[in-house]
């Protein structure tokens, strides 16, 4: 998961707002392709140990990215490593043939830095210090937990539906692919908050309705259809929580926020597997629980500020003002909304 989180953070921090959605889509599409490849590997390799080796040993090649991918300039600035940040900007400008870099680009407010040129380091506790940030963090924990539980719950549950488990698994994975195209449009058109609310709500409806049909084999086709639709919007929600978390927290807290939320999300994935045992008491129970949690998450998602067109916050103060005053026009330039 670290191989998924870090590219999402780097993509957001090194991209203009107009391209942020597109660049953060790339890891999502790669994730789906990886699931499909794994499905075919599992079909032909039935020994679990051999399957693990074939599927994951190639990831060692990713170590070479250390020498190819530059560090995030925003992160270097947030850590007070200004000389490295300037070299980074000059290198990017040279690759993009935008030299010389205007010197006024390097003008900044240095009052945040100490005499040694470094900023105070953020920690996990910073996610809970300020009341507003605390509420956002707890709310985002629930969003990640819900999105992951539904995302993996529907995926794992698909193998126990009527029909061939490999075919069902493949269909449910393929159902997620259109979510990437929705992700390219919906957050721009309707905003991050409304898109997240809709994805959680639709996933909830599909989970509950699909779960209630489990005991009736006459509705097998409708059931797999509902599971596929639920998976589609669960995939959309799964991608949106990454984007939303990236935009809600300042630079020095962004990676910590993503990592912490992802850790909470893994609990949702584990619980999704364990809930399969609840079918012994009542077959639809796990799906109904998935849907109930998702409905609660949809309601609480209304509490988030809308971050569409807002610049990525660099400080806590900017994070607290999201949706209020710091915005970007169509040229990517920051401007403040005038007071009424």
C-alpha positions in Angstrom: 0.0 0.0 0.0 3.0 2.3 0.5 3.6 1.9 -3.2 0.1 3.3 -3.8 0.0 6.1 -1.2 3.3 7.7 -2.1 2.7 8.2 -5.8 -0.7 9.7 -5.0 0.9 12.2 -2.7 3.7 13.0 -5.1 1.2 13.4 -8.0 -0.8 15.9 -6.0 2.1 17.9 -4.8 3.9 18.2 -8.1 0.9 19.1 -10.3 -1.1 22.2 -11.0 -4.8 22.0 -9.8 -6.0 21.7 -13.4 -4.1 18.4 -13.8 -4.3 17.0 -10.3 -7.3 14.8 -11.1 -5.6 13.3 -14.1 -2.3 12.5 -12.4 -4.0 10.9 -9.4 -6.0 8.8 -11.7 -2.9 7.0 -13.0 -2.3 5.0 -9.8 -6.0 4.1 -9.6 -6.0 2.6 -13.2 -2.7 0.7 -12.4 -4.4 -0.7 -9.3 -7.3 -2.1 -11.3 -4.9 -3.6 -13.9 -3.0 -5.2 -11.1 -6.1 -6.8 -9.7 -7.0 -8.2 -13.2 -3.5 -9.6 -13.6 -3.7 -11.2 -10.2 -7.0 -12.8 -11.1 -5.5 -14.5 -14.1 -2.4 -15.6 -12.1 -4.7 -17.1 -9.4 -6.7 -19.0 -12.1 -3.6 -20.7 -13.5 -1.5 -21.0 -10.3 -3.5 -22.7 -7.6 -0.5 -23.2 -5.2 -0.7 -20.2 -2.8 3.1 -19.9 -2.2 4.0 -20.0 -5.9 1.2 -17.5 -6.5 2.6 -15.1 -3.9 6.2 -15.3 -5.4 5.0 -14.8 -9.0 2.7 -11.9 -8.1 5.0 -9.9 -5.8 8.7 -10.7 -6.5 8.6 -8.3 -9.5 7.9 -5.4 -7.0 11.6 -5.5 -6.2 12.1 -3.7 -9.5 10.5 -0.6 -7.9 13.6 0.0 -5.8 15.1 1.5 -9.0 12.6 4.3 -8.7 14.6 5.8 -5.9 17.1 7.0 -8.5 14.5 8.2 -11.1 11.8 10.0 -9.2 12.7 13.4 -7.7 11.6 14.5 -4.2 8.5 16.6 -3.9 9.4 20.3 -4.0 6.5 21.2 -1.6 7.8 18.6 0.9 11.4 20.0 0.7 10.1 23.6 1.3 7.9 22.4 4.2 11.0 20.8 5.8 13.1 23.9 5.3 15.4 22.4 2.7 15.2 25.4 0.5 18.5 25.0 -1.5 17.4 21.5 -2.5 13.9 22.8 -3.4 15.5 25.5 -5.7 17.6 22.9 -7.4 14.6 20.8 -7.8 12.6 23.6 -9.5 15.5 24.5 -11.8 15.8 20.9 -12.8 12.1 20.6 -13.6 12.2 23.9 -15.5 15.1 22.6 -17.5 13.3 19.4 -18.4 10.2 21.3 -19.4 12.3 23.9 -21.3 11.0 26.8 -19.1 14.4 28.3 -18.1 15.3 30.8 -16.8 13.1 30.5 -13.7 11.9 34.0 -12.5 13.7 34.9 -9.3 10.5 36.3 -7.7 9.3 32.7 -7.7 11.7 32.0 -4.8 10.4 34.9 -2.7 8.8 33.6 0.4 7.8 34.4 4.0 10.7 33.1 6.1 9.2 33.9 9.5 8.0 30.2 9.7 11.6 29.0 9.7 14.0 29.0 12.6 17.5 30.4 12.6 18.8 27.1 11.3 16.5 27.3 8.3 14.2 24.4 9.3 10.6 24.3 10.3 9.2 22.6 13.3 8.5 19.0 12.4 5.0 17.7 12.4 4.0 14.5 14.0 1.0 12.2 14.3 -0.3 14.1 17.3 -0.8 17.2 15.1 -3.7 15.5 13.4 -5.6 15.7 16.7 -4.4 19.0 18.3 -6.7 21.6 16.7 -10.4 21.0 17.2 -11.3 21.5 13.5 -8.5 19.3 12.3 -9.5 16.7 14.9 -13.0 16.5 13.6 -11.8 16.3 10.1 -9.4 13.5 11.0 -12.0 11.4 12.8 -14.4 12.0 10.0 -11.8 11.0 7.4 -11.0 7.9 9.4 -14.6 6.8 9.0 -14.6 7.7 5.3 -11.5 5.6 4.7 -12.8 2.7 6.9 -16.2 2.7 5.1 -14.8 3.0 1.6 -12.2 0.2 2.1 -14.6 -2.1 3.9 -17.2 -1.9 1.1 -14.5 -1.9 -1.6 -12.9 -5.2 -0.4 -16.1 -6.6 1.1 -17.8 -6.6 -2.3 -14.7 -8.0 -3.9 -14.3 -10.9 -1.5 -18.0 -11.5 -1.3 -18.2 -11.9 -5.1 -16.5 -15.3 -4.9 -19.4 -16.7 -2.8 -22.2 -15.5 -5.1 -24.0 -17.8 -7.6 -21.8 -18.7 -10.5 -18.1 -19.3 -11.1 -16.0 -17.5 -8.4 -13.2 -16.5 -10.9 -15.8 -15.0 -13.3 -17.6 -13.2 -10.6 -14.3 -11.8 -9.2 -13.2 -10.6 -12.7 -16.6 -9.0 -13.3 -16.4 -7.1 -10.0 -12.9 -5.9 -10.8 -13.9 -4.8 -14.3 -16.9 -2.9 -12.8 -14.4 -0.6 -11.1 -12.8 0.5 -14.3 -15.6 3.0 -15.2 -15.1 4.6 -11.8 -11.8 6.1 -13.1 -13.7 7.9 -15.9 -16.3 9.2 -13.4 -13.4 10.3 -11.2 -12.1 12.4 -14.1 -15.4 14.3 -14.4 -17.5 14.3 -11.2 -15.1 16.0 -8.7 -14.6 18.9 -11.3 -18.3 19.2 -12.1 -20.0 18.6 -8.7 -17.1 19.1 -6.2 -15.2 16.7 -3.9 -17.8 16.6 -1.1 -20.9 16.0 -3.3 -19.0 13.3 -5.2 -17.9 11.5 -2.0 -21.4 11.7 -0.5 -23.0 10.2 -3.7 -20.4 7.4 -4.0 -20.9 6.4 -0.3 -24.7 6.6 -0.6 -25.0 4.6 -3.8 -22.5 2.0 -2.5 -24.7 1.7 0.6 -27.9 1.1 -1.4 -26.3 -1.5 -3.6 -24.8 -3.3 -0.6 -28.1 -3.5 1.3 -30.3 -4.4 -1.7 -27.7 -6.9 -3.1 -27.4 -8.5 0.4 -31.1 -9.0 0.8 -31.1 -11.0 -2.5 -28.5 -13.5 -1.4 -30.9 -16.2 -0.3 -32.9 -16.0 -3.6 -31.2 -17.7 -6.5 -33.9 -16.4 -8.9 -32.3 -13.0 -8.7 -28.7 -14.1 -9.2 -28.2 -11.8 -12.2 -29.7 -8.8 -10.4 -27.5 -9.5 -7.4 -24.2 -9.6 -9.3 -25.4 -6.4 -11.1 -26.0 -4.6 -7.8 -22.6 -5.8 -6.5 -20.9 -4.5 -9.7 -22.6 -1.1 -9.4 -21.7 -1.0 -5.7 -18.1 -1.9 -6.5 -18.0 0.8 -9.1 -19.0 3.5 -6.7 -16.9 2.0 -3.9 -14.0 2.3 -6.3 -14.9 5.9 -6.9 -15.1 6.6 -3.2 -11.8 4.8 -2.6 -10.1 7.1 -5.0 -11.9 10.2 -3.7 -10.8 9.7 -0.1 -7.2 9.8 -1.3 -7.8 13.1 -3.2 -9.8 14.7 -0.4 -7.2 13.8 2.2 -4.5 15.2 0.1 -6.4 18.5 -0.2 -7.5 18.9 3.4 -4.1 18.8 5.2 -1.0 21.1 4.9 2.1 19.9 3.2 4.1 18.8 6.3 1.1 16.7 7.6 -0.1 15.4 4.3 1.9 12.2 4.1 1.2 11.5 7.8 -2.5 12.0 7.2 -2.5 9.7 4.2 -0.5 7.0 6.0 -2.7 7.2 9.2 -6.0 7.1 7.3 -4.7 4.2 5.2 -3.8 2.3 8.4 -7.4 2.8 9.7 -8.6 1.7 6.2 -6.7 -1.6 6.5 -8.8 -2.3 9.6 -11.9 -2.0 7.4 -10.4 -4.4 4.9 -9.7 -7.0 7.7 -13.2 -6.6 9.1 -14.7 -7.1 5.6 -13.0 -10.5 5.5 -14.0 -11.5 9.0 -17.7 -10.5 8.4 -18.0 -13.3 5.9 -18.5 -15.5 9.0 -21.7 -13.6 9.9 -23.4 -15.4 7.0 -23.8 -18.4 9.3 -26.3 -16.3 11.4 -28.0 -14.5 8.6 -26.7 -14.6 5.0 -27.4 -10.9 4.2 -25.9 -9.6 7.5 -22.4 -8.6 6.3 -23.7 -6.7 3.2 -26.3 -4.9 5.3 -23.6 -3.9 7.8 -21.5 -2.6 4.9 -24.4 -0.5 3.6 -25.2 0.9 7.1 -21.7 2.1 7.7 -21.5 3.6 4.3 -24.8 5.5 4.8 -23.4 7.0 8.1 -20.2 8.0 6.2 -22.3 9.6 3.4 -24.1 11.8 6.0 -20.9 12.8 7.8 -19.2 13.7 4.5 -21.4 16.8 4.3 -19.3 18.2 7.2 -16.1 18.5 5.0 -15.3 21.9 3.4 -15.4 21.9 -0.4 -11.8 22.0 -1.8 -12.5 22.2 -5.5 -10.2 24.9 -7.0 -8.6 25.6 -3.6 -4.8 25.6 -3.5 -3.1 22.8 -1.6 -2.7 24.2 1.9 0.9 24.8 3.1 0.1 25.6 6.7 -2.5 24.8 9.4 -4.1 28.3 8.9 -4.6 27.7 5.2 -6.0 24.3 5.9 -8.5 25.8 8.3 -9.6 28.3 5.7 -10.3 25.8 3.0 -13.5 26.6 1.1 -13.4 30.2 2.4 -10.8 32.5 0.9 -7.8 30.8 -0.8 -8.7 29.8 -4.3 -7.3 29.5 -7.8 -8.6 31.0 -11.0 -8.5 29.1 -14.4 -4.8 30.1 -14.8 -3.8 28.5 -11.5 -3.1 31.8 -9.8 -4.1 32.3 -6.2 -6.6 34.9 -5.3 -8.7 35.8 -2.2 -12.4 36.1 -2.2 -13.6 39.5 -1.2 -15.4 39.9 2.1 -19.1 40.5 1.7 
